[in-house]
Amino acid sequence: MLQNYIKIALRNLLLRRFYAFVTLLGLTVGITFLLLIGNYVQGELRVNRNLRNPGQQYLVQSRWKESSMGMDFTTLAPMGPTLRQLYPALVANYYRYYGVSANVSNGENRFRESIQVGDSTLLSMFGFPMVFGDPQRALLEPNSIVITEAIAQKYFGKTDALRQQLTIQTPAGGKQVFTVTGVLRNLPKNSVTNLTPTPDVVFIPMRNISYFMAETAMRSWQNQYIPTYLELQPGVTADKLTRPMAQCLATYAPSGFKQNLQVYLSPLETYYLKGNNGLVEKMVFTLTIIAVFILLMAVVNFVNITIGMSATRLREIGVRKVLGGLKKQLVGQFLAEALLLTFGATLLALGFHELFRPLFASLLGRSIPSIIDWSLMALVGLVGLMLLIGVLAGSYPAFVLSSLPSVESLKGKLVASVQKGIGLRRALVVFQFTVAICVFIGALVIGRQVAYFFSKDLGYQKEAMLSVASVPRDWSPAGVHRMEGIRDQLARIPGISDVSFSFEIPDGRSSGNGQLFRQGRDSSSAAVVTVLTTDERFAQTYGLHLREGQFFHANGGSYDSTRVVLNESAVRALGWPNPAKAMDQLVRFQGSNRTYRIGGILADFHFGSLHKLIEPMIILPVRTNPIYRYFSFKLKSDPAGMSRLPETVAAIGQEWARLFPEAPFEYSFMDDTLQKLYQTEVQLQKASRLATTLALVIVLLGVLGLVSLNVTRRTKEIGIRKVLGSSTVAIVNLFMKEFILILLIAALIACPLAYYVLTGWLAHFAYRTDLSWLPFVAVVSTLTMLTGLIVSTQAIRAALMNPVQSLRSE
């Protein structure tokens, strides 16, 4: 029986090969997209699941009343060890680290790496698999270092790198030699080594913290920038730590922190999804919904096209019933055809999955596993999905057509039950158009917002700006003096307009915040300000605009260690009515007796992303605060200078190699830096464009299916109209009226829905593009034109048919 079902199904599909191809194409597109999204979602849901005991592990987070006072994913440095010491019945273990990047070298291999200087509990607490070395002792020896397999291969050409040595240029200790005591298997994405956008791949024990910062900083309750993890005792829940953490803050934290800080625990199992205001969770949910809707649209196409072809099979159904065919046999026949098409679509989808997997992975910035890496459960799930789609797509046509009366079937007439089903199918096409319009509008608005990111005047020059982060660090007055000399040498390279060195560049990552108040006023009125450290050429290099005064001693004059520069937001936050009133006034940081004199006021510029309002800012001279990380180069942006851009970059690299023979030349352009700053939005833009393309393909296939149904059902009517003198245009309008109504209904549903969703999405940005009516009109107009093209093509073909043939169609 099954063999007969398959034979008949193949004959029918070959006989109606065009419609079979259209159905197969729609299902293939839907299943391929669902597989790619499913793979991506599975990978996102598995983040942190490979840790040793994720159910009992938490990240200590901070909630600040003044958000600029600290970061949400860090806390006060002594919080972890203090809780472990005071509440051993609640806290089983802790891990904290100081994150830093440094130049790492072995012979001629020199690179800049992200490093965690952390507690020795790292390996035992999280269970990261080690391929070489003893996890119990790897982070206990002096100057020991643990690296990943990729880093071992990168520096030594092999993974077995035990007892090999790496040299690290440290800010406080200069060059230090570390011995490899452990090699970790390349780690999957997790919220311990991937807490920040740049993964950490080198791990150094806390006993060597003095090479990177003052050792007392890890014991200071004023250090609020240390990521801390807790593992709770079995059976202990996070709410049991609420009171102990509050008690620690009340006992040890400085007064300014007590009033502004609340500490809480975030489960590592869900932190990745829910962190950063649930950005990943929203992305996963949005893409999943879109993938399911696109697949449903493909299933709708299957139903529509199958019913559209049903008139040609009515006599077949009638004959089979008269000859004793049972309803269940007819149902089995139609389901066999649906399952056969679904099976073929699934096979094609698997091939397309492998073909487009690298492109999709680069689009989302995530690795997408190959089919050969799927687990048995995943393959079983795929088979289940195939059966579900086949049954879902084939059930309605199977049960409707198998229920037709034998006499009416032999006459080849669509009876009332099928006629009524046309309304349902039209409703399904309305659903398709609604989804397509929503996705299309969303893609346009997201694209406009991303374009706004890169076109808005940020208050500084971002074009032809190059920054180098791999600067050797000697954070001392002598080190700063040497960098000034090197800066002047680099500025003489042809093709360079200006050079500056600083601790920050406009990428949103500052050296921290401080509470600043006016001299002579109560410190409780202090304003939270972002602290930057730069040399005197920073403003002219980045094209910052001065409202008052000068930028340190950039325009001549002697260096004054008390001089600082504020931005306009800081002036307003401190209570001065305008920049001129703030000039030469004295300010102090809360908790410090040192006073600073305001020597310049900068126009506000966007140091961070457009998600947030411009924050108050104070800029300290690097001579006063001797820390630095970046060299910034302003390249000549005239046509001649831009044409020599490769030569200029190469010249910088050559001079860099001469000045810093042991430091890598790792550079990036500011445009690339901004791309990373808005990485999530850029990825969402790419995904929305892909989803729009697929939705349009499937909705237009749906139109083709419904037009096919109408043409099949109304072939005789068209012939009669032609005989009675109806024109081709009139017949085309006959079909167009139906789809204009469908589009109008879909637009009335989709536009308010899209407006509501996109208004909420745009609300996350402090600076955003206007949500005008243009994207809505453009999308509806485009869909109307595409739909009209398909409908008119089918209708004209039917209208041009010989009326005699049309009248004989029954």
Secondary structure, DSSP 8 states (H G I E B T S, - for coil): -HHHHHHHHHHHHHHTHHHHHHHHHHHHHHHHHHHHHHHHHHHHHTTTTTSSSGGGEEEEEEEESSGGGS-TT-B-TTHHHHHHHH-TTTEEEEEEEEEEEEEEEETTEEEEEEEEEE-TTHHHHH---EEEE-TTTTTTSTTEEEEEHHHHHHHHSSS--TT-EEEEEETTTEEEEEEEEEEE----S-TTTTSSSS---EEEEGGGGGGTS-GGGGG-TT---B-EEEEE-TT--GGGGHHHHHHHHHHHS-HHHHHHEEEEEEEHHHHHHHHHHHHHHHHHHHHHHHHHHHHHHHHHHHHHHHHHTGGGGHHHHHHHHHTT--HHHHHHHHHHHHHHHHHHHHHHHHHHHHHHHHHHHHHHTS----GGG--HHHHHHHHHHHHHHHHHHHHHHHHHHHTS-HHHHHHT---HHHHHHHHHHHHHHHHHHHHHHHHHHHHHHHHHHHHHHHHS--SS--TTEEEE-------SHHHHHHHHHHHHHHTTSTTEEEEEEES--SSS--S-EEEEEETTS-GGG-EEEEEEEE-TTHHHHHT--EEEE-STTTTSS---TTEEEEEHHHHHHTT-SSHHHHTT-EEEETT---EEEEEEEE----SS-TTS----EEEEETTTS----EEEEEE--SHHHHHTHHHHHHHHHHHHHHH-TTS---EEEHHHHHHHHTHHHHHHHHHHHHHHHHHHHHHHHHHHHHHHHHHHHTHHHHHHHHHTT--HHHHHHHHHHHHHHHHHHHHHHHHHHHHHHHHHHHTT-SS-----SHHHHHHHHHHHHHHHHHHHHHHHHHHTS-HHHHHT--
